[in-house]
């Protein structure tokens, strides 16, 4: 299966900003250890999906934030 891009530039930027915020909150110890681990996991997923411009959760719902060609 070929992954077709389904994330636009705005979606990617928002995900990267949220990933940075979650990672920073975890690193600074603002949240508990358990919540921090969850935040790190979500931050990693958001960063990876932003880099490859593909979100697997968008596929079943038919969502795409890419501009139509």
C-alpha positions as CSV (number, residue, x, y, z in Angstrom):
1,X,0.0,0.0,0.0
2,X,1.4,3.4,-1.0
3,X,0.9,6.2,1.5
4,X,-0.8,9.1,-0.2
5,X,-0.1,12.4,1.5
6,X,-3.1,13.6,3.5
7,X,-1.7,16.4,5.6
8,X,-1.5,20.0,4.5
9,X,1.2,22.5,5.6
10,X,-1.0,24.1,8.3
11,X,-1.8,20.7,9.8
12,X,1.9,19.8,9.8
13,X,2.9,23.1,11.6
14,X,0.2,22.8,14.2
15,X,1.2,19.2,14.9
16,X,4.9,20.2,15.3
17,X,4.0,23.1,17.7
18,X,1.8,20.7,19.8
19,X,4.6,18.1,19.8
20,X,7.1,20.8,21.0
21,X,4.7,21.9,23.8
22,X,4.0,18.4,25.0
23,X,7.7,17.5,25.0
24,X,8.6,20.7,26.8
25,X,5.9,20.1,29.5
26,X,7.2,16.6,30.0
27,X,10.8,17.6,30.1
28,X,10.2,20.5,32.6
29,X,8.3,18.2,34.9
30,X,5.1,20.2,34.8
31,X,3.1,17.0,34.6
32,X,3.3,13.7,36.4
33,X,5.7,11.0,35.2
34,X,2.9,8.9,33.7
35,X,1.3,11.8,31.9
36,X,4.8,12.8,30.8
37,X,5.4,9.4,29.1
38,X,2.0,9.7,27.3
39,X,2.9,13.3,26.2
40,X,6.3,12.1,24.9
41,X,4.6,9.3,22.9
42,X,2.0,11.7,21.4
43,X,4.8,14.2,20.6
44,X,6.8,11.5,18.8
45,X,3.8,10.4,16.8
46,X,2.8,14.0,15.9
47,X,6.4,14.8,14.8
48,X,6.7,11.6,12.7
49,X,3.3,12.1,11.0
50,X,4.3,15.7,10.3
51,X,7.6,14.7,8.7
52,X,6.0,12.1,6.3
53,X,2.8,14.2,5.7
54,X,0.6,11.2,6.4
55,X,-1.8,10.5,9.2
56,X,-3.2,6.9,9.3
57,X,-6.2,8.0,11.4
58,X,-7.4,10.3,8.6
59,X,-7.7,7.4,6.2
60,X,-10.8,5.6,7.6
61,X,-12.6,8.9,7.9
62,X,-11.6,10.1,4.5
63,X,-10.0,13.3,5.9
64,X,-7.4,15.2,3.9
65,X,-6.0,18.6,4.7
66,X,-3.9,18.7,1.5
67,X,-4.9,21.2,-1.1
68,X,-6.7,19.6,-4.1
69,X,-4.6,19.5,-7.3
